[in-house]
Amino acid sequence: MSEATTRFDVIVVGGGSAGLPAAIFAAERGASVLVVDHAPRLGGTLWVATGQMSAAGTRLQYERGIVDTADAHFDDVMRISRGTAHRGLVRLAVDNAAETFDWLIDRGFAPLPDHPVVGFGHEPYREKRYYWGAEGGISVKDVLVPIVEGHVAEGAITLRLEHEVVEILTDASSAVTGVAATDGNGNRHEFHGRNVVLSSGGYAANTEMFAELNGYPQYNAGPYPFSRGAGHRLGQSVGGTLRGFENVFNNFGALFNSDQFPARALATVETFPERREPWEIYVNALGQRFIREDIRSVDAREMALLHQPDRRYWIVFDQKILDNAPPIIVGWTREDITKAFAEAGPAFITGATIAALAEKAGIEAGGLDRSIVGFNYGIQTGNDFLGRNHAPEPIGSGPFYAIRMQGSSISGAVGLAVDDDLHVIREDGSIIPNLYAAGELLGSGQTMGKAACGGMMVTPALTFGRLLGQRILPLGLR
């Protein structure tokens, strides 16, 4: 059948971590499925994502003697997010995550040998339910894409890559009836279907939309380049609404040795005290210490940075600390760090005096001087003003050094509002008939809240896609 005459059971807009399982499970129910993606290849953000997953009650946990439940997972997500995550969507995700993860294992996914663990890089869970593959998101992509390609070869899935969906089609009753897309030559194609699933990712690669929705500039050039907010615009065009603005978030800073943003991270700075105790101090643009540097909670560090000017801080130290402390940049030697300061990039600042360092870095000199005096007092008396415990050396004589760190995000907190069955909804809560959404298009603010909850982006995306294809989408009345 030709595109012009085919009415698909399911049209999936976006072939990433939610769209791929939606297509797979719908096809395995006997549905006719169309996958449309603006990119030239399948996989979406899995090409760049770390691929962190979390699930409770999995076979792998059982095999390793770990007793865990979806209720415990739910409680942990709500604890870490301080109650800011969307309860209905979190419940839907965690109640079905184990089945998703077990299916992924059955299809060839291989977690790291020591997994599950309580966490890595984010606030830890209370139980070992956190999984990674050796290649991050690529490990997940390499399971999903071949399954889809097999269904394409069999004719169960029709694939249209390099097609940008530009319009959602509706009938006189405002029910969704399909989509319109343009191909690489600018030709318009209309595809009609019983159900449309928007799974086209976030908006983090769209700098204008990121600034508009998040309220601060996009500093990070790391997002998937096709995360341009298309699904947000499409959903809104037929009456959908956005939510999650209150949960805008940033990490605890990346090392961008550039003033041209968005920029690529140069290296990883070790700010996790459980891996390297801090010798240095962290100050904001006013020269003030804003967090106890050896606090163990990454969430506390991230929340503290959220309120600093431009979400920026500097790691400040002197020559003696540079000479004696373990190198603060992961994989760099002391000589590598010294060379970076000698080359004087915008993130590596040095000065013979505190005043000179402050002037070059753009830090308020009086505030920086007061912070160093106070820090040294804490070392001398054992009474650090912020309660810090680990401080082997005072910041004494120059030269002095500062490494500039910038809070940023590679995902978007704001997303399309959906009900607990993943229907896209209007502001009054009514559903838009035949339109569903899943994946990063929902925004991190819904499944993680105002925090970073390990595995609560990729796993809900996979799970919601699976549930849509497996049982939520109505099929059979073509």
C-alpha positions as CSV (number, residue, x, y, z in Angstrom):
1,M,0.0,0.0,0.0
2,S,1.2,3.5,-0.7
3,E,1.8,6.2,1.9
4,A,-1.1,8.2,0.5
5,T,-3.6,5.4,1.1
6,T,-2.3,3.7,4.2
7,R,-3.9,4.4,7.5
8,F,-1.5,3.2,10.2
9,D,-2.6,1.9,13.6
10,V,0.2,3.7,15.2
11,I,2.4,6.7,14.1
12,V,5.4,7.1,16.3
13,V,7.1,10.5,16.0
14,G,10.7,10.0,17.1
15,G,12.8,6.8,17.2
16,G,14.6,7.0,20.5
17,S,14.3,5.5,24.0
18,A,10.5,5.8,24.1
19,G,9.6,5.6,20.4
20,L,11.5,2.4,19.7
21,P,9.8,0.2,22.3
22,A,6.4,1.8,21.4
23,A,7.0,0.7,17.8
24,I,8.3,-2.8,18.8
25,F,5.5,-3.7,21.1
26,A,2.8,-2.3,18.9
27,A,4.2,-4.2,15.9
28,E,4.3,-7.4,18.0
29,R,0.5,-6.9,18.7
30,G,0.0,-7.0,15.0
31,A,-0.4,-3.3,14.5
32,S,0.7,-1.4,11.4
33,V,3.3,1.0,12.6
34,L,5.0,4.1,11.1
35,V,8.1,5.5,12.7
36,V,9.0,9.0,11.6
37,D,12.3,10.7,12.7
38,H,14.0,13.9,11.7
39,A,17.4,12.3,12.2
40,P,19.2,10.2,9.7
41,R,19.4,7.2,12.1
42,L,17.4,5.6,14.8
43,G,18.4,5.9,18.5
44,G,17.7,9.4,19.5
45,T,19.3,10.6,22.7
46,L,20.6,7.1,23.4
47,W,23.5,8.1,21.1
48,V,24.7,10.6,23.7
49,A,23.0,9.6,27.0
50,T,24.7,7.9,29.9
51,G,21.9,5.3,29.8
52,Q,21.3,5.1,33.5
53,M,18.5,2.8,34.5
54,S,16.7,1.9,37.7
55,A,14.2,-0.8,38.4
56,A,13.1,-2.7,41.5
57,G,12.1,-6.3,41.7
58,T,14.2,-7.4,38.7
59,R,15.4,-11.0,38.1
60,L,19.0,-9.7,38.3
61,Q,18.3,-8.4,41.8
62,Y,16.7,-11.7,42.8
63,E,19.6,-13.7,41.5
64,R,22.0,-11.5,43.6
65,G,19.9,-11.8,46.8
66,I,18.6,-8.2,46.7
67,V,15.1,-7.9,48.0
68,D,13.5,-4.8,46.5
69,T,10.0,-3.5,45.6
70,A,8.4,-1.0,43.4
71,D,6.9,0.7,46.5
72,A,10.5,1.1,47.9
73,H,11.6,2.5,44.5
74,F,8.6,5.0,44.5
75,D,9.4,6.1,48.1
76,D,13.0,6.7,47.2
77,V,12.2,8.8,44.1
78,M,9.8,10.9,46.1
79,R,12.4,11.2,48.9
80,I,15.2,12.3,46.6
81,S,12.9,14.7,44.6
82,R,11.5,16.1,47.9
83,G,8.0,15.3,46.7
84,T,8.4,17.3,43.5
85,A,8.1,14.5,40.9
86,H,4.7,13.7,39.4
87,R,3.3,11.0,41.6
88,G,1.1,9.3,39.0
89,L,3.8,9.1,36.4
90,V,6.5,7.9,38.9
91,R,4.0,5.2,40.0
92,L,3.4,4.1,36.5
93,A,7.1,4.0,35.8
94,V,8.4,2.1,38.8
95,D,5.5,-0.4,38.9
96,N,6.4,-1.5,35.4
97,A,10.2,-0.9,35.3
98,A,11.2,-4.4,36.3
99,E,9.3,-6.0,33.5
100,T,10.9,-3.5,31.1
101,F,14.4,-4.2,32.4
102,D,13.9,-8.0,32.4
103,W,12.7,-7.8,28.8
104,L,15.8,-5.8,27.9
105,I,18.1,-8.4,29.5
106,D,16.2,-11.1,27.5
107,R,16.9,-9.3,24.3
108,G,20.7,-9.0,25.0
109,F,21.3,-6.0,27.2
110,A,24.4,-6.7,29.5
111,P,24.7,-4.6,32.7
112,L,28.1,-3.9,34.2
113,P,29.4,-6.9,36.2
114,D,29.0,-5.3,39.6
115,H,25.5,-3.9,39.0
116,P,23.0,-3.2,40.4
117,V,24.5,-0.5,42.7
118,V,22.9,2.2,44.8
119,G,23.9,4.9,42.4
120,F,26.7,6.8,40.7
121,G,26.8,10.5,40.0
122,H,23.4,11.2,41.7
123,E,21.9,11.0,45.1
124,P,22.1,7.3,46.0
125,Y,19.1,5.0,46.4
126,R,18.6,3.1,49.6
127,E,18.8,-0.2,47.7
128,K,20.8,-1.6,44.8
129,R,18.5,-1.0,41.8
130,Y,20.7,1.1,39.5
131,Y,22.1,-0.3,36.2
132,W,24.4,0.8,33.5
133,G,25.7,-0.9,30.3
134,A,29.4,-0.7,29.4
135,E,28.7,1.9,26.7
136,G,26.0,3.9,28.4
137,G,23.0,4.7,26.2
138,I,24.7,3.0,23.2
139,S,24.3,-0.3,25.1
140,V,20.5,0.2,25.2
141,K,20.4,1.5,21.6
142,D,22.2,-1.6,20.4
143,V,19.4,-3.8,21.7
144,L,16.5,-1.8,20.5
145,V,17.5,-0.7,17.0
146,P,18.1,-4.2,15.6
147,I,14.7,-5.3,16.8
148,V,13.1,-2.4,14.9
149,E,15.1,-3.0,11.9
150,G,14.0,-6.6,11.9
151,H,10.3,-5.5,12.0
152,V,11.0,-3.1,9.2
153,A,12.5,-5.9,7.1
154,E,9.4,-8.0,7.7
155,G,7.0,-5.1,6.8
156,A,5.5,-4.7,10.2
157,I,7.1,-1.3,10.7
158,T,7.4,1.4,8.1
159,L,10.4,3.7,8.7
160,R,10.8,7.3,7.4
161,L,14.1,8.8,8.5
162,E,15.1,12.4,7.7
163,H,11.4,13.4,7.8
164,E,10.5,16.3,10.0
165,V,7.0,16.3,11.4
166,V,5.7,19.8,11.0
167,E,2.0,19.4,11.7
168,I,-0.4,17.2,13.6
169,L,-3.6,16.5,11.6
170,T,-7.0,16.7,13.3
171,D,-10.6,16.3,12.3
172,A,-13.6,18.6,12.9
173,S,-13.9,17.3,16.5
174,S,-10.2,18.1,17.3
175,A,-9.3,14.4,17.4
176,V,-5.8,13.7,16.0
177,T,-5.9,11.8,12.7
178,G,-2.2,11.8,11.7
179,V,0.8,13.9,10.9
180,A,2.4,15.9,8.1
181,A,6.1,15.8,7.6
182,T,8.6,17.2,5.2
183,D,11.4,15.2,3.7
184,G,15.0,16.3,3.0
185,N,13.9,17.9,-0.3
186,G,11.2,19.9,1.4
187,N,8.4,17.8,0.0
188,R,5.3,17.4,2.2
189,H,3.9,14.0,3.1
190,E,0.7,13.3,5.1
191,F,0.4,10.1,7.1
192,H,-2.9,9.1,8.7
193,G,-3.3,6.9,11.7
194,R,-5.5,5.8,14.6
195,N,-2.9,6.8,17.2
196,V,-0.1,9.3,17.3
197,V,2.7,8.9,19.8
198,L,5.0,11.9,20.3
199,S,8.4,10.7,21.5
200,S,10.6,13.2,19.7
201,G,12.8,14.1,22.7
202,G,13.4,17.3,24.6
203,Y,14.5,20.8,23.7
204,A,18.0,21.0,25.2
205,A,19.7,21.5,21.8
206,N,17.4,24.5,20.9
207,T,19.2,27.3,22.7
208,E,16.3,29.8,22.3
209,M,13.7,27.4,23.7
210,F,16.0,26.2,26.4
211,A,16.6,29.8,27.6
212,E,12.8,30.5,27.4
213,L,11.7,27.5,29.3
214,N,14.5,27.0,31.7
215,G,15.1,30.7,32.5
216,Y,18.9,30.5,32.0
217,P,21.2,30.1,28.9
218,Q,22.1,26.8,27.5
219,Y,25.8,26.5,28.3
220,N,26.3,22.9,27.4
221,A,26.8,21.7,23.8
222,G,26.4,18.1,24.8
223,P,22.6,17.5,24.1
224,Y,21.5,15.3,21.2
225,P,21.4,17.7,18.2
226,F,17.8,16.8,17.2
227,S,16.5,17.6,20.7
228,R,15.0,20.8,19.4
229,G,11.6,20.9,21.1
230,A,9.5,19.8,18.0
231,G,7.2,17.7,20.2
232,H,6.6,20.6,22.6
233,R,5.5,22.8,19.7
234,L,3.5,20.1,18.0
235,G,1.6,19.2,21.2
236,Q,0.8,22.8,22.0
237,S,-0.4,23.4,18.4
238,V,-3.4,21.1,19.1
239,G,-4.1,22.3,22.6
240,G,-1.6,20.5,24.7
241,T,0.0,22.4,27.6
242,L,3.5,22.4,29.3
243,R,4.4,21.7,32.9
244,G,7.4,21.3,35.0
245,F,8.7,24.9,35.1
246,E,9.0,24.8,38.8
247,N,11.5,21.9,38.5
248,V,14.1,23.5,36.3
249,F,17.4,22.0,37.4
250,N,21.2,22.1,36.9
251,N,24.1,19.9,37.6
252,F,27.0,20.9,40.0
253,G,29.0,22.4,37.2
254,A,31.0,21.5,34.2
255,L,34.4,22.6,33.0
256,F,33.9,24.7,29.9
257,N,37.2,26.3,28.9
258,S,35.4,28.7,26.6
259,D,33.3,31.9,26.7
260,Q,31.5,30.9,23.6
261,F,28.4,29.0,24.7
262,P,27.0,26.4,24.3
263,A,30.4,24.8,24.8
264,R,31.8,21.3,25.1
265,A,33.1,20.1,28.5
266,L,36.9,19.9,28.5
267,A,37.2,17.4,31.3
268,T,35.6,16.2,34.5
269,V,36.4,17.9,37.8
270,E,36.1,15.7,40.8
271,T,33.7,17.3,43.2
272,F,32.5,14.1,44.9
273,P,34.1,14.1,48.3
274,E,33.6,10.3,48.6
275,R,36.0,9.9,45.7
276,R,38.4,12.8,46.5
277,E,38.2,14.9,49.6
278,P,38.3,18.6,48.8
279,W,41.4,20.7,49.7
280,E,40.1,23.8,47.8
281,I,37.1,26.2,48.5
282,Y,34.2,26.9,46.2
283,V,33.1,30.5,45.8
284,N,30.4,32.3,43.8
285,A,30.8,35.6,41.8
286,L,30.5,37.5,45.1
287,G,33.5,35.6,46.4
288,Q,31.3,33.8,49.0
289,R,31.5,30.2,49.9
290,F,28.0,28.9,49.3
291,I,28.3,25.2,50.2
292,R,30.3,23.0,52.6
293,E,32.7,21.6,50.1
294,D,32.9,18.2,51.8
295,I,29.2,17.7,52.1
296,R,28.3,14.2,50.8
297,S,25.0,15.0,49.2
298,V,25.2,15.8,45.5
299,D,21.6,17.0,45.6
300,A,22.6,19.6,48.2
301,R,25.5,20.8,46.1
302,E,23.2,21.0,43.0
303,M,20.5,22.9,44.9
304,A,23.0,25.3,46.4
305,L,24.4,26.1,42.9
306,L,20.9,26.7,41.6
307,H,20.8,29.9,43.6
308,Q,24.2,31.4,42.7
309,P,24.6,34.2,40.2
310,D,24.6,32.7,36.6
311,R,24.8,29.2,38.2
312,R,28.6,29.6,38.3
313,Y,31.3,29.1,40.8
314,W,35.1,29.0,41.1
315,I,37.3,26.4,42.8
316,V,40.0,28.4,44.5
317,F,43.4,27.2,45.9
318,D,47.0,28.2,46.2
319,Q,50.4,26.8,45.1
320,K,50.9,24.6,48.1
321,I,47.5,22.9,47.6
322,L,48.3,22.4,43.9
323,D,51.6,20.8,44.8
324,N,50.2,18.5,47.5
325,A,46.6,17.7,46.8
326,P,45.5,14.8,44.6
327,P,44.8,16.3,41.1
328,I,41.3,17.6,41.1
329,I,40.7,16.9,37.3
330,V,39.9,13.3,36.5
331,G,42.7,11.7,34.5
332,W,44.9,14.8,34.6
333,T,48.3,14.9,36.2
334,R,49.5,17.8,38.3
335,E,51.7,18.8,35.2
336,D,48.6,18.8,33.0
337,I,46.8,21.1,35.4
338,T,49.8,23.4,35.6
339,K,50.0,23.6,31.8
340,A,46.3,24.5,31.6
341,F,46.9,27.5,33.9
342,A,50.0,28.5,32.0
343,E,47.9,28.6,28.8
344,A,45.4,30.8,30.6
345,G,42.1,29.7,29.1
346,P,39.0,31.4,30.4
347,A,38.3,28.6,32.9
348,F,41.9,28.5,34.3
349,I,42.8,31.7,36.1
350,T,45.9,32.6,38.2
351,G,47.1,35.6,40.1
352,A,50.0,36.6,42.2
353,T,47.6,38.0,44.8
354,I,44.0,37.3,45.9
355,A,43.0,40.7,44.4
356,A,44.7,39.9,41.1
357,L,43.0,36.5,40.9
358,A,39.6,38.0,41.7
359,E,40.0,40.7,39.0
360,K,41.0,38.2,36.3
361,A,38.2,35.8,37.3
362,G,35.5,38.4,37.7
363,I,35.0,37.6,41.4
364,E,34.3,40.3,43.9
365,A,37.7,40.8,45.6
366,G,36.5,41.8,49.0
367,G,34.2,38.8,49.3
368,L,36.9,36.4,48.1
369,D,39.4,37.8,50.6
370,R,36.9,37.4,53.5
371,S,36.1,33.8,52.4
372,I,39.8,32.9,52.5
373,V,40.4,34.6,55.8
374,G,37.3,32.7,57.2
375,F,38.4,29.4,55.7
376,N,41.9,29.8,57.2
377,Y,40.4,30.6,60.6
378,G,38.4,27.4,60.5
379,I,41.6,25.4,59.9
380,Q,43.4,27.2,62.7
381,T,40.5,26.7,65.2
382,G,38.7,23.6,64.0
383,N,35.5,25.8,63.7
384,D,34.8,26.1,60.0
385,F,31.9,28.5,59.5
386,L,30.1,26.0,57.2
387,G,31.0,22.9,59.3
388,R,33.6,21.5,57.0
389,N,35.7,18.7,58.3
390,H,38.4,18.0,55.6
391,A,40.8,20.9,55.2
392,P,44.4,19.8,55.2
393,E,46.0,23.2,54.2
394,P,45.1,26.8,54.5
395,I,45.1,29.0,51.4
396,G,48.2,31.0,52.1
397,S,50.7,32.5,49.7
398,G,50.5,32.9,46.0
399,P,50.4,32.3,43.2
400,F,46.7,31.6,43.6
401,Y,44.5,29.6,41.2
402,A,40.8,29.4,40.3
403,I,39.0,26.9,38.0
404,R,35.7,28.2,36.7
405,M,32.7,25.8,36.9
406,Q,29.4,26.3,35.2
407,G,26.1,24.7,36.2
408,S,24.2,23.4,33.1
409,S,21.9,20.7,31.9
410,I,21.7,18.4,28.9
411,S,18.0,17.7,29.3
412,G,14.9,19.8,29.7
413,A,12.8,19.9,32.8
414,V,9.6,21.2,31.1
415,G,7.5,18.9,29.1
416,L,4.1,18.1,27.7
417,A,1.4,17.4,30.3
418,V,-0.1,13.9,30.1
419,D,-2.5,11.9,32.2
420,D,-1.5,8.7,33.9
421,D,-2.3,6.8,30.7
422,L,0.0,9.1,28.7
423,H,-2.7,10.9,26.8
424,V,-1.6,14.4,26.0
425,I,-4.0,16.7,28.0
426,R,-5.2,20.3,27.7
427,E,-4.8,22.8,30.5
428,D,-8.3,21.8,31.9
429,G,-7.2,18.2,32.1
430,S,-9.2,16.9,29.2
431,I,-7.5,14.6,26.8
432,I,-6.7,15.3,23.1
433,P,-8.1,12.2,21.4
434,N,-5.6,9.8,19.8
435,L,-2.5,11.7,21.0
436,Y,0.0,10.3,23.4
437,A,3.5,11.3,24.6
438,A,6.4,9.7,26.3
439,G,10.2,10.0,26.8
440,E,12.1,13.2,27.4
441,L,9.2,15.1,25.8
442,L,7.5,14.8,29.2
443,G,10.5,16.6,30.8
444,S,12.8,15.6,33.6
445,G,10.6,17.6,36.0
446,Q,7.8,15.0,35.8
447,T,9.7,11.8,36.4
448,M,12.6,13.2,38.5
449,G,11.2,16.4,39.9
450,K,13.6,19.1,41.0
451,A,16.4,16.7,41.4
452,A,18.5,14.0,39.6
453,C,17.0,10.7,40.4
454,G,19.2,8.0,39.0
455,G,17.6,6.1,36.1
456,M,14.4,8.1,36.1
457,M,14.8,9.4,32.6
458,V,15.8,6.4,30.4
459,T,13.8,3.7,32.3
460,P,10.5,5.6,32.3
461,A,11.0,6.4,28.6
462,L,11.5,2.7,27.8
463,T,8.7,1.7,30.1
464,F,6.2,4.2,28.8
465,G,7.0,3.3,25.2
466,R,6.6,-0.4,26.0
467,L,3.3,0.2,27.8
468,L,1.9,2.3,25.0
469,G,2.8,-0.3,22.4
470,Q,1.8,-3.3,24.5
471,R,-1.5,-2.3,26.1
472,I,-2.4,1.4,26.2
473,L,-2.9,2.2,22.5
474,P,-6.3,1.1,21.2
475,L,-5.9,-1.1,18.1
476,G,-8.0,-3.1,15.7
477,L,-10.6,-0.5,14.4
478,R,-8.9,0.7,11.3
